[in-house]
Amino acid sequence: MPSPDNAEHLAERIARLEAIEDIKALKHRYLRACDAKDPKEFRACFIASGASIDYGRLGTFADADGIAQVFERIALQKVDGRNVILDMHHATHPDIAIHGETSASGRWTLKFRQVNLLEGTETVATGEYEDEYVVEDGRWKMSKCHFTRYWSITRPIGADCRVDQADGDA
């Protein structure tokens, strides 16, 4: 039978692993919200007020409402009822540190692809997210999300390129 000290240590390790998995799920919800063009879920991934957001060229914000407005303005653009900005976000290599029951930090590598039908371009990029997380209303939320772009390639998509979009029936 394990001693009480071992049981407490095991409980702490399990809590830490659960927190890491919850934070991974948070980041994945955020990325899916970006690609699914879901501004409500996008905003819900951040604390209610006071988040530190730095997305480089997209801007720096002292609250997530600002980046949520930029997200809506860019991602939700439509022409003839079709989306004109098509994004694909994949975050890999999570490095998450738990600092306490309600605070953590993390780094992620982003693989990003965007088709811009307004400009007729495709962009491939990579960079690094540096995040901080806190528990708010019983759930992990981002309190800081800073993105540093490492490099990108933008190339034209020609008239012979066909871009198909789901029409909501799939």
GIUR-V42279 format. One record per residue. RES is the residue in three letters. PHI is phi in radians with two decimals (999 if undefined). OMEGA is omega in whole degrees, -180 to 180 (NA if undefined). NEAR is the number of other ideal C-beta (glycine too) atoms within 8 Angstrom. Layout:
BEGIN
{{RES | PHI | OMEGA | NEAR} {RES | PHI | OMEGA | NEAR}}
END
This chain:
BEGIN
{{MET | 999 | -179 | 2} {PRO | -1.20 | 177 | 6} {SER | -1.26 | 179 | 6} {PRO | -0.99 | 179 | 6} {ASP | -1.09 | 179 | 6} {ASN | -1.15 | 179 | 8} {ALA | -1.12 | 178 | 9} {GLU | -1.13 | 179 | 8} {HIS | -1.09 | 178 | 8} {LEU | -1.11 | 179 | 9} {ALA | -1.08 | 178 | 8} {GLU | -1.13 | 179 | 8} {ARG | -1.12 | 179 | 8} {ILE | -1.14 | 179 | 8} {ALA | -1.06 | 179 | 9} {ARG | -1.10 | 179 | 9} {LEU | -1.11 | 177 | 8} {GLU | -1.12 | 178 | 8} {ALA | -1.10 | 178 | 12} {ILE | -1.06 | 179 | 12} {GLU | -1.14 | 177 | 8} {ASP | -1.13 | 179 | 10} {ILE | -1.20 | 175 | 14} {LYS | -1.03 | 179 | 10} {ALA | -1.09 | 176 | 8} {LEU | -1.04 | -178 | 14} {LYS | -1.09 | 179 | 14} {HIS | -1.18 | 175 | 9} {ARG | -1.07 | 179 | 11} {TYR | -1.05 | -179 | 12} {LEU | -1.13 | 178 | 11} {ARG | -1.12 | 178 | 10} {ALA | -1.09 | 177 | 13} {CYS | -1.04 | -175 | 12} {ASP | -1.28 | -180 | 9} {ALA | -1.49 | 180 | 7} {LYS | 1.02 | -176 | 8} {ASP | -1.95 | -175 | 8} {PRO | -1.11 | -180 | 12} {LYS | -1.16 | 179 | 6} {GLU | -1.20 | 176 | 12} {PHE | -0.95 | -178 | 12} {ARG | -1.14 | -177 | 10} {ALA | -1.17 | 180 | 8} {CYS | -1.35 | -178 | 11} {PHE | -1.89 | 176 | 13} {ILE | -1.08 | -174 | 11} {ALA | -1.06 | 179 | 5} {SER | -2.69 | 173 | 5} {GLY | 1.54 | -180 | 8} {ALA | -1.20 | 175 | 14} {SER | -1.70 | -176 | 11} {ILE | -2.13 | 175 | 16} {ASP | -2.43 | -179 | 9} {TYR | -1.96 | 176 | 12} {GLY | 1.05 | -177 | 7} {ARG | -1.05 | -180 | 5} {LEU | -1.37 | 175 | 7} {GLY | 2.17 | 177 | 9} {THR | -2.09 | -173 | 5} {PHE | -2.41 | 177 | 12} {ALA | -1.66 | 180 | 7} {ASP | -2.76 | -178 | 9} {ALA | -1.23 | 178 | 12} {ASP | -1.06 | -180 | 8} {GLY | -1.12 | 180 | 11} {ILE | -1.24 | 177 | 12} {ALA | -1.12 | 177 | 12} {GLN | -1.17 | 177 | 8} {VAL | -1.10 | 178 | 11} {PHE | -0.98 | -179 | 11} {GLU | -1.07 | -178 | 9} {ARG | -1.10 | -177 | 8} {ILE | -1.48 | -170 | 9} {ALA | -1.24 | -174 | 11} {LEU | -1.64 | 179 | 9} {GLN | -1.09 | 178 | 10} {LYS | -2.38 | 172 | 8} {VAL | -2.30 | -177 | 8} {ASP | 0.93 | 177 | 4} {GLY | 1.34 | -179 | 4} {ARG | -1.97 | 176 | 8} {ASN | -1.12 | 179 | 10} {VAL | -1.93 | 174 | 10} {ILE | -2.06 | -178 | 12} {LEU | -2.05 | -175 | 11} {ASP | -2.01 | 172 | 10} {MET | -2.46 | -179 | 8} {HIS | -1.95 | 173 | 10} {HIS | -2.29 | 177 | 8} {ALA | -1.78 | -178 | 12} {THR | -2.27 | 176 | 8} {HIS | 0.96 | 180 | 6} {PRO | -1.11 | 176 | 12} {ASP | -2.28 | -171 | 7} {ILE | -1.97 | 178 | 10} {ALA | -2.03 | 177 | 7} {ILE | -1.60 | -177 | 9} {HIS | -1.77 | -179 | 6} {GLY | 3.09 | -178 | 5} {GLU | -1.13 | -175 | 6} {THR | -2.25 | 179 | 5} {SER | -2.52 | -179 | 11} {ALA | -2.78 | 174 | 14} {SER | -2.43 | -180 | 11} {GLY | -2.78 | 174 | 15} {ARG | -2.24 | -180 | 11} {TRP | -2.45 | 172 | 13} {THR | -1.67 | -180 | 11} {LEU | -1.79 | 167 | 14} {LYS | -1.90 | -171 | 9} {PHE | -2.24 | 175 | 14} {ARG | -2.39 | 179 | 10} {GLN | -2.40 | 170 | 11} {VAL | -1.88 | 180 | 10} {ASN | -1.96 | -177 | 12} {LEU | -1.32 | 175 | 12} {LEU | -1.22 | -178 | 8} {GLU | -1.66 | -178 | 5} {GLY | 1.17 | -177 | 7} {THR | -2.28 | 170 | 10} {GLU | -2.17 | 178 | 11} {THR | -2.10 | 172 | 11} {VAL | -2.07 | -177 | 8} {ALA | -2.56 | 173 | 13} {THR | -2.53 | 179 | 11} {GLY | -3.08 | -174 | 11} {GLU | -2.27 | 170 | 10} {TYR | -1.58 | 169 | 14} {GLU | -2.14 | -173 | 11} {ASP | -2.04 | 166 | 13} {GLU | -2.24 | -175 | 11} {TYR | -2.26 | 173 | 14} {VAL | -2.42 | 174 | 11} {VAL | -1.55 | 178 | 10} {GLU | -2.33 | -178 | 8} {ASP | 0.93 | 175 | 3} {GLY | 1.41 | -179 | 4} {ARG | -2.29 | 174 | 8} {TRP | -1.21 | 178 | 10} {LYS | -2.37 | 175 | 12} {MET | -1.44 | 174 | 14} {SER | -1.84 | 176 | 11} {LYS | -2.55 | 174 | 10} {CYS | -2.54 | 179 | 13} {HIS | -2.00 | -179 | 11} {PHE | -2.09 | 175 | 12} {THR | -2.02 | 178 | 8} {ARG | -1.41 | 177 | 10} {TYR | -1.58 | 178 | 7} {TRP | -2.86 | 175 | 6} {SER | -2.64 | 174 | 9} {ILE | -2.20 | 175 | 7} {THR | -2.09 | -179 | 6} {ARG | -2.36 | 179 | 6} {PRO | -1.27 | 169 | 6} {ILE | -1.83 | -174 | 9} {GLY | -1.39 | 179 | 5} {ALA | -1.10 | 180 | 3} {ASP | -1.43 | 179 | 4} {CYS | -1.46 | 178 | 6} {ARG | -1.81 | 177 | 4} {VAL | -2.03 | 179 | 8} {ASP | -1.76 | 178 | 3} {GLN | -2.21 | 173 | 7} {ALA | -1.09 | -179 | 5} {ASP | -1.79 | 178 | 5} {GLY | 1.60 | 179 | 4} {ASP | -1.55 | -176 | 4} {ALA | -1.30 | NA | 4}}
END
